[in-house]
């Protein structure tokens, strides 16, 4: 799919709300995962840690403007 869109995994932000599925897979594929943690629950230390977290999709534009991983 990314190839059809003309982007590389490194140029791709993957946004999801499941710590395991939405962080591990995209990271292994070379994408930048962003975890939506709506209730600001503590993360499971036994699972991959996302480089960025937001509590709402409304926060995503600001995160992208400020730079991922900042």
Secondary structure as UniProt FT lines:
FT   HELIX           2..5
FT   HELIX           9..11
FT   STRAND          13..16
FT   HELIX           20..24
FT   HELIX           25..28
FT   TURN            29..30
FT   STRAND          32..36
FT   TURN            38..39
FT   TURN            45..46
FT   STRAND          52..54
FT   HELIX           57..59
FT   HELIX           60..66
FT   TURN            68..69
//
